[in-house]
């Protein structure tokens, strides 16, 4: 029987643990926090917030994997009337439809954007400057970067297509990410995985007893492995969570096409996230490396003023945070996911997480890297059905 140690009990760590246990390995997971989940934790209490969005994208391989194991649970569908309340800020005003020029970039064409050109330059050649900027800022909902137009055109195009696909790929597990994490933890437990919480790993264990998968943030992995090469570009995002008293006519979501930013009323599809009579809203506002958190808060409040009339007088609870390096990898022109820190670190050590060399959008990177780490660790790709196709 193989033995494996997983450092980190978030989405990537639990995926790795379940996959290895299903393949016959004896698995131990070490989690520094008192609960599992990592960035996929849902806050306890009357307001069930997550560090970032509550959505899973249906188009990735993780969706099939989770479905096959009944790990997603009940979904909270978006009511049609709420879906019609998506608004766009363009040229300072709230609108129902995007600028016509932006639509040129949403057409399903076989043209693949280049890796080595920035999105703004490439898209301007197809749709003009206005359409390119609007499309770039809209894509921020899936990449959390203050200037998506400056990133690799291929990287942004994939996220733009996924974010605007019809029918929408975004799905919302009822109760937030915690419901998925709880199911994954139960699955791991039933497979015999040993899970130790409040167990911070400061020194890497010996690999003589089996491979080690480090499923932490890239910053934490760099410190643990004492490897200064473990770096990659990410974003800085201001998160603002609000509970407000319910009012008819509030928008469901607002996308800022003048600069990067997104606000969503999560109780529109899942009433369990806040007490009766209250709505839970989250703003995700990417900011530049030298910008203060106050800049992001001010921009979030501008969007709230446009789409949630009288929100200041309706607030019952508020929380603010700044996510730095916790929003996944972004690829600059001339780079792709293949250039990120490799999963295989040598000597029986492997990385999993959302900033390593694996394809996908948002949580799909964590999932794909976790499967790749297990398959490389035990050379069980064929036996365990881990035929991960890198696109």
Backbone torsions as a table, in degrees:
resi	resn	phi	psi	omega
1	UNK	NA	130.5	175.2
2	UNK	-70.3	150.6	171.5
3	UNK	-117.4	144.7	179.5
4	UNK	-146.8	142.1	176.2
5	UNK	-112.1	132.1	177.5
6	UNK	-116.8	122.4	177.8
7	UNK	-99.3	109.9	-177.6
8	UNK	114.2	123.4	-177.3
9	UNK	-110.1	36.0	175.3
10	UNK	-87.8	-160.2	-177.3
11	UNK	-60.2	-45.8	-180.0
12	UNK	-65.3	-44.7	-178.6
13	UNK	-63.3	-42.6	179.0
14	UNK	-68.8	-36.8	175.6
15	UNK	-60.7	-46.0	179.0
16	UNK	-63.0	-43.2	-178.0
17	UNK	-63.2	-45.7	-179.5
18	UNK	-64.2	-45.2	-178.2
19	UNK	-62.2	-44.6	179.8
20	UNK	-66.2	-41.7	-179.7
21	UNK	-65.6	-39.0	177.7
22	UNK	-63.6	-27.8	179.1
23	UNK	-86.8	2.7	175.0
24	UNK	101.5	8.5	-178.6
25	UNK	-84.8	155.1	172.4
26	UNK	-95.3	117.4	-167.3
27	UNK	-117.7	137.9	170.6
28	UNK	-123.7	130.4	178.5
29	UNK	-111.8	130.7	175.6
30	UNK	-111.5	123.6	-179.0
31	UNK	-124.5	126.5	-176.5
32	UNK	-70.5	-31.1	-177.4
33	UNK	-80.6	167.0	179.2
34	UNK	-79.3	-11.1	174.9
35	UNK	-131.6	157.6	176.8
36	UNK	-79.1	165.6	172.9
37	UNK	125.4	-30.0	-177.6
38	UNK	58.1	-133.7	179.6
39	UNK	-72.3	-6.0	177.1
40	UNK	-91.6	7.4	177.1
41	UNK	-67.0	147.7	171.1
42	UNK	-108.3	132.1	-176.7
43	UNK	-61.6	143.8	175.2
44	UNK	-83.1	156.4	179.5
45	UNK	112.5	-171.3	-174.8
46	UNK	-70.7	-22.9	-178.3
47	UNK	-112.2	107.0	-173.3
48	UNK	-89.6	87.6	-178.8
49	UNK	-103.6	155.3	173.8
50	UNK	-117.5	162.1	174.2
51	UNK	-80.9	82.2	-174.4
52	UNK	108.4	-167.1	-173.2
53	UNK	-64.7	162.8	178.4
54	UNK	-102.3	7.0	-169.0
55	UNK	-96.3	150.5	167.4
56	UNK	-114.8	140.0	177.2
57	UNK	-89.2	129.7	-175.0
58	UNK	-74.1	-17.6	-170.5
59	UNK	-79.9	-10.5	-174.5
60	UNK	-93.2	167.5	-178.8
61	UNK	-65.3	-24.5	179.6
62	UNK	-64.5	-30.2	-179.5
63	UNK	-63.3	-46.7	178.8
64	UNK	-63.6	-43.0	-179.2
65	UNK	-61.8	-46.0	179.4
66	UNK	-66.3	-41.5	179.4
67	UNK	-62.5	-44.2	-177.6
68	UNK	-59.9	-28.6	-177.7
69	UNK	-102.4	7.7	179.6
70	UNK	55.1	46.4	-177.2
71	UNK	-102.2	-7.1	-178.4
72	UNK	-85.6	-39.6	-178.8
73	UNK	78.0	-158.6	-176.8
74	UNK	-73.8	137.3	177.4
75	UNK	-99.4	152.6	177.2
76	UNK	-106.8	98.3	-177.3
77	UNK	-70.3	150.1	177.1
78	UNK	-81.5	119.0	177.7
79	UNK	-59.6	142.0	-178.7
80	UNK	-53.8	-39.1	-179.9
81	UNK	-65.5	-34.0	177.8
82	UNK	-71.4	-41.1	179.7
83	UNK	-58.7	-30.1	179.7
84	UNK	-75.0	-6.8	-178.2
85	UNK	-100.9	25.3	171.8
86	UNK	-78.3	129.8	-177.4
87	UNK	-122.4	155.0	-179.2
88	UNK	-125.8	130.2	172.5
89	UNK	-92.2	123.4	179.2
90	UNK	-141.6	126.4	-177.3
91	UNK	55.8	39.1	173.8
92	UNK	82.1	-5.1	-177.4
93	UNK	-116.4	154.4	178.9
94	UNK	-87.0	129.3	-175.7
95	UNK	-130.6	163.2	178.9
96	UNK	-95.8	-23.1	-176.0
97	UNK	-127.8	151.2	178.8
98	UNK	-75.8	162.6	175.2
99	UNK	-60.5	145.3	-175.9
100	UNK	-56.6	-38.7	-178.0
101	UNK	-60.5	-34.5	179.6
102	UNK	-65.1	-32.6	-177.8
103	UNK	-62.1	-26.5	178.4
104	UNK	-60.5	-30.7	-178.2
105	UNK	-86.7	-7.3	-179.7
106	UNK	-97.7	-6.7	178.1
107	UNK	-65.8	140.8	179.7
108	UNK	-79.4	94.6	179.8
109	UNK	-117.5	155.2	-179.5
110	UNK	-75.6	-5.6	-176.6
111	UNK	-67.3	124.5	179.2
112	UNK	-96.6	126.9	179.1
113	UNK	-66.4	148.2	-178.4
114	UNK	-76.0	151.6	177.8
115	UNK	-76.8	-36.2	-169.5
116	UNK	-92.9	11.0	177.5
117	UNK	-121.8	143.9	177.9
118	UNK	-72.4	153.2	-174.5
119	UNK	-61.9	-41.0	-176.7
120	UNK	-60.7	-45.3	179.5
121	UNK	-63.1	-47.9	-178.1
122	UNK	-64.7	-47.0	-176.1
123	UNK	-69.5	-32.2	178.2
124	UNK	-62.2	-35.4	177.4
125	UNK	-65.8	-22.8	-179.8
126	UNK	-97.6	-36.6	-170.6
127	UNK	-130.2	4.1	-177.9
128	UNK	82.7	169.0	-175.1
129	UNK	-64.5	-42.7	-178.4
130	UNK	-63.4	-46.0	179.5
131	UNK	-65.6	-38.4	179.9
132	UNK	-64.2	-46.0	-179.3
133	UNK	-65.7	-42.7	-179.9
134	UNK	-62.1	-43.9	-180.0
135	UNK	-65.6	-40.9	179.7
136	UNK	-61.7	-46.4	-177.9
137	UNK	-69.6	-33.1	177.2
138	UNK	-63.8	-36.4	-178.1
139	UNK	-67.1	-13.1	-178.7
140	UNK	-59.3	-22.3	179.3
141	UNK	-62.3	-21.0	-177.7
142	UNK	-114.8	8.6	179.0
143	UNK	-144.4	-11.6	169.4
144	UNK	56.4	46.2	178.3
145	UNK	-125.9	142.4	-173.7
146	UNK	-70.9	-21.6	-177.8
147	UNK	-138.0	73.1	-177.8
148	UNK	-59.0	-28.9	-179.3
149	UNK	-62.9	-21.0	-179.2
150	UNK	-87.2	-5.2	-178.1
151	UNK	-88.5	171.6	179.4
152	UNK	-55.7	133.1	-178.7
153	UNK	-60.0	-40.1	179.9
154	UNK	-64.5	-39.9	-179.8
155	UNK	-63.5	-47.3	-177.5
156	UNK	-71.1	-39.4	-179.0
157	UNK	-57.9	-43.7	-179.6
158	UNK	-60.0	-43.0	-178.4
159	UNK	-72.2	-35.0	176.7
160	UNK	-63.7	-43.9	179.7
161	UNK	-64.1	-41.0	-179.5
162	UNK	-69.6	-37.7	-177.3
163	UNK	-73.0	-23.4	-176.7
164	UNK	-109.9	8.0	-177.0
165	UNK	-65.9	143.0	176.5
166	UNK	-121.3	131.7	-5.8
167	UNK	-64.6	157.0	-175.4
168	UNK	-59.3	143.3	177.6
169	UNK	-82.8	-23.3	-176.0
170	UNK	-64.5	129.7	177.1
171	UNK	-128.7	147.8	-172.3
172	UNK	-119.8	105.0	174.5
173	UNK	-62.3	130.5	-178.4
174	UNK	-63.6	130.3	-177.4
175	UNK	92.4	2.4	179.8
176	UNK	84.8	-174.0	-177.3
177	UNK	-62.0	-26.0	-176.5
178	UNK	-56.6	-34.4	-179.1
179	UNK	-64.6	-36.8	177.4
180	UNK	-71.1	-45.8	-179.7
181	UNK	-60.6	-42.4	179.1
182	UNK	-60.3	-41.2	179.4
183	UNK	-67.9	-39.5	178.1
184	UNK	-64.9	-41.2	179.0
185	UNK	-63.4	-41.3	178.5
186	UNK	-64.4	-40.3	177.3
187	UNK	-61.1	-46.5	179.5
188	UNK	-60.9	-44.3	179.9
189	UNK	-59.4	-45.2	-179.3
190	UNK	-66.1	-22.7	177.3
191	UNK	-87.1	-0.2	177.8
192	UNK	90.7	12.0	178.7
193	UNK	-69.7	132.8	176.3
194	UNK	-90.3	122.4	-176.7
195	UNK	-120.1	118.7	-178.6
196	UNK	-113.2	110.8	176.8
197	UNK	-90.6	169.6	-174.1
198	UNK	52.7	36.7	-177.8
199	UNK	-125.9	82.7	179.3
200	UNK	-76.3	131.2	178.8
201	UNK	-100.7	113.6	179.9
202	UNK	-102.3	-20.4	178.1
203	UNK	-129.8	131.1	-176.8
204	UNK	-65.0	131.5	177.3
205	UNK	-63.8	164.3	174.7
206	UNK	-68.6	143.2	-179.6
207	UNK	-90.4	2.0	-179.6
208	UNK	-64.7	-24.9	180.0
209	UNK	-90.6	0.9	178.4
210	UNK	140.2	165.3	-178.3
211	UNK	-63.2	159.5	178.4
212	UNK	-125.4	130.0	174.2
213	UNK	-110.2	119.4	178.7
214	UNK	-94.4	104.8	-175.7
215	UNK	-112.4	62.5	-179.3
216	UNK	-122.2	-177.0	170.5
217	UNK	-63.1	158.4	-179.8
218	UNK	-64.7	-35.2	177.2
219	UNK	-61.2	-46.1	179.9
220	UNK	-66.2	-38.8	178.2
221	UNK	-64.1	-39.1	178.7
222	UNK	-61.3	-41.9	179.1
223	UNK	-70.4	-42.5	-177.5
224	UNK	-65.5	-42.6	-177.6
225	UNK	-88.1	-6.0	-177.9
226	UNK	52.8	48.0	-176.5
227	UNK	-126.3	101.4	-176.5
228	UNK	-69.3	-9.8	178.9
229	UNK	-78.3	-9.9	-177.6
230	UNK	-82.0	75.5	177.0
231	UNK	-137.1	153.1	173.8
232	UNK	-162.3	153.9	-178.4
233	UNK	-69.2	136.2	174.6
234	UNK	-137.1	-168.3	-178.1
235	UNK	-113.8	170.0	170.6
236	UNK	-118.2	121.4	-173.6
237	UNK	-130.6	127.6	172.9
238	UNK	-83.7	128.6	176.3
239	UNK	-110.9	128.1	176.0
240	UNK	-126.3	121.8	178.3
241	UNK	-109.0	132.5	-179.4
242	UNK	-131.9	140.6	164.2
243	UNK	-110.9	128.0	-179.6
244	UNK	-129.9	153.0	174.9
245	UNK	-65.2	140.5	-174.7
246	UNK	-62.4	139.4	175.8
247	UNK	-143.9	133.0	177.6
248	UNK	-65.6	140.9	175.6
249	UNK	99.8	-6.4	177.2
250	UNK	-63.8	146.1	176.9
251	UNK	-67.4	156.2	172.5
252	UNK	-81.4	-48.2	179.6
253	UNK	-149.2	152.2	178.4
254	UNK	-132.3	123.8	175.4
255	UNK	-107.6	130.7	-179.8
256	UNK	-91.1	113.8	178.7
257	UNK	-94.5	-1.4	176.3
258	UNK	-89.6	-25.6	175.2
259	UNK	-162.5	168.4	-173.1
260	UNK	-72.0	128.9	176.6
261	UNK	174.4	149.6	-176.7
262	UNK	-150.0	134.7	175.1
263	UNK	-128.1	136.2	-176.6
264	UNK	-138.8	139.8	176.5
265	UNK	-96.2	98.2	-171.7
266	UNK	-72.0	-23.8	177.7
267	UNK	-75.0	-4.3	175.3
268	UNK	-60.6	-35.0	179.5
269	UNK	-108.7	-17.8	-176.2
270	UNK	-137.5	96.9	-177.3
271	UNK	-69.9	-13.1	-177.4
272	UNK	-74.9	-8.0	-174.6
273	UNK	-81.1	-11.0	-179.8
274	UNK	-149.1	159.8	177.9
275	UNK	-62.4	160.2	178.5
276	UNK	-57.2	138.8	179.1
277	UNK	85.5	1.3	179.5
278	UNK	-126.9	153.4	178.1
279	UNK	-117.5	142.9	178.3
280	UNK	-107.1	122.3	-176.6
281	UNK	-120.2	139.6	172.7
282	UNK	-128.9	134.2	173.2
283	UNK	-107.5	137.4	178.0
284	UNK	-123.7	106.1	-172.3
285	UNK	-121.3	101.5	177.2
286	UNK	-67.4	141.3	179.2
287	UNK	-130.7	158.2	-178.3
288	UNK	-67.9	160.3	-178.2
289	UNK	-57.2	-30.6	-177.8
290	UNK	-100.5	6.1	-178.2
291	UNK	-86.9	149.1	178.8
292	UNK	-84.4	161.4	176.5
293	UNK	-61.1	-32.2	-179.6
294	UNK	-60.8	-32.2	178.2
295	UNK	-63.4	-45.3	179.0
296	UNK	-65.5	-40.5	178.6
297	UNK	-62.0	-42.8	-179.8
298	UNK	-62.1	-40.7	179.4
299	UNK	-68.3	-37.5	176.8
300	UNK	-62.7	-41.1	-179.2
301	UNK	-68.4	-30.3	174.6
302	UNK	-62.6	-43.9	178.3
303	UNK	-66.4	-39.3	177.6
304	UNK	-63.0	-40.1	178.5
305	UNK	-60.7	-35.1	-178.1
306	UNK	-74.5	-38.3	-167.7
307	UNK	-111.8	-11.5	-176.2
308	UNK	-131.8	80.5	-174.2
309	UNK	-55.9	133.1	176.7
310	UNK	67.5	21.8	-174.3
311	UNK	-63.4	-32.8	-177.6
312	UNK	-62.0	-35.3	-179.5
313	UNK	-83.2	-8.2	-177.1
314	UNK	-104.8	-4.1	-174.8
315	UNK	-66.1	130.0	175.3
316	UNK	-113.5	-15.3	-179.6
317	UNK	-162.3	145.9	-177.5
318	UNK	-149.6	142.7	176.2
319	UNK	-145.9	141.3	179.2
320	UNK	-127.8	149.3	178.4
321	UNK	-154.2	160.2	175.4
322	UNK	-122.2	118.5	179.4
323	UNK	-98.3	114.2	-179.7
324	UNK	-116.7	121.0	-179.1
325	UNK	65.8	19.0	-178.0
326	UNK	-120.8	19.6	-174.8
327	UNK	-120.2	20.6	177.4
328	UNK	88.1	168.2	-178.6
329	UNK	-78.7	148.5	167.2
330	UNK	-124.9	143.4	-175.3
331	UNK	-104.9	122.7	177.0
332	UNK	-77.8	163.2	178.3
333	UNK	-53.5	136.1	-179.0
334	UNK	89.6	-0.5	178.7
335	UNK	-129.7	156.8	174.7
336	UNK	-139.7	-176.0	-178.7
337	UNK	-59.5	-26.9	-178.9
338	UNK	-65.9	-20.8	-178.3
339	UNK	-89.0	-8.4	179.6
340	UNK	-71.2	169.2	178.6
341	UNK	-51.8	131.7	-174.7
342	UNK	-68.3	149.7	176.5
343	UNK	-64.7	-45.2	-178.1
344	UNK	-84.9	112.0	-179.6
345	UNK	-95.6	-0.7	-179.0
346	UNK	84.1	157.8	177.2
347	UNK	66.7	23.5	178.8
348	UNK	82.9	15.7	179.8
349	UNK	-113.9	136.3	-176.8
350	UNK	-134.8	151.1	178.9
351	UNK	-108.1	145.7	169.7
352	UNK	-141.3	144.0	-178.9
353	UNK	156.8	-175.0	-172.8
354	UNK	-94.8	8.9	176.9
355	UNK	-126.0	24.0	-178.8
356	UNK	-113.7	-179.6	-170.9
357	UNK	-78.4	82.0	175.3
358	UNK	-152.1	147.5	-178.0
359	UNK	-80.4	170.0	174.7
360	UNK	122.9	174.7	-179.4
361	UNK	-115.4	131.1	176.9
362	UNK	52.7	-122.7	-173.9
363	UNK	-65.1	-15.6	179.0
364	UNK	-62.7	-31.1	179.3
365	UNK	-65.3	-44.2	176.9
366	UNK	-59.9	-44.4	-178.9
367	UNK	-63.7	-51.5	-177.5
368	UNK	-62.1	-39.4	-179.9
369	UNK	-68.8	-33.8	178.5
370	UNK	-65.7	-44.5	177.6
371	UNK	-64.3	-40.5	179.2
372	UNK	-64.3	-40.4	-179.9
373	UNK	-61.8	-44.2	180.0
374	UNK	-66.3	-43.9	-177.5
375	UNK	-65.2	-37.8	177.1
376	UNK	-71.8	-37.9	-176.8
377	UNK	-62.1	-38.5	-174.9
378	UNK	-114.8	0.9	-178.0
379	UNK	51.2	48.0	-175.9
380	UNK	-117.1	22.8	-175.4
381	UNK	-51.3	-49.8	-177.1
382	UNK	-72.5	-45.2	-175.3
383	UNK	-65.8	-35.7	-177.3
384	UNK	-94.6	3.2	179.7
385	UNK	72.5	27.0	-175.9
386	UNK	-94.8	60.9	179.4
387	UNK	-89.0	77.0	-175.8
388	UNK	-78.1	116.9	-178.5
389	UNK	-94.1	115.2	178.9
390	UNK	-86.9	120.1	-179.0
391	UNK	-92.4	NA	NA
